C-alpha cells in the first residue's frame, strides 16, 4: 500500500495591479514596464547615455525583487539589485543598491515613482 499527500499547485501571487506602463520620478529616465504577468516583470529606463534593463520577480503580492542591468555608450555592462514596493495602483516605492563598475560608483538610492499613463 502506497500512501501519498497531494500537493496543491503553486499559484502566482495575487496581483494588486498591473505595473505595465510608464512611471515618472526617476531623476535619470522614465521607467517603462512592458511585462507584468503576476510572477515576473520586465522593463527599461533609458536616456541618451545609458540603457537600463530591469527584470524582477514578485516575492510578495506587493513586493518585487529586481535586477537592473546598466549598459553605457561603450557597451560596458554592470548590474545591481533593487526592489519595487507597490504602494497603490499609481505609486511605487523603489530602492537600489549602488552601482560599482564601468567607471561608475554610486551609493544606494530610494525614490518614489508615479504612474504616468
RAJO-V572976 format. One line per field, one symbol per residue. ss: DSSP state (@ for helix, = for strand, . for the rest). psi: psi as a letter, one per 30 degrees, with the letter a starting at -180 (. if undefined). burial: + if it has 9 or more other ideal C-beta (glycine too) atoms within 8 Angstrom, else -. A space follows every 50 residues. Layout:
ss=???
psi=???
burial=???
This chain:
ss=....................====......======...=====.....= ==========..==========....============..======...= =..==...=======..
psi=kkklkkkllkkllkkelkfkakklfkfflkkjkfkjgfellkaljkafek kkkkklkkflfgkkklkkkkkafggkkllllalkkjeafgkkklklllki lhgkjllllklkkkke.
burial=-----------+--+---+-++++-+--+++++-++---++++++----+ -+++++-+--+-++++++++++---+-+++++++++----++++++-++- -+-+------+++++--
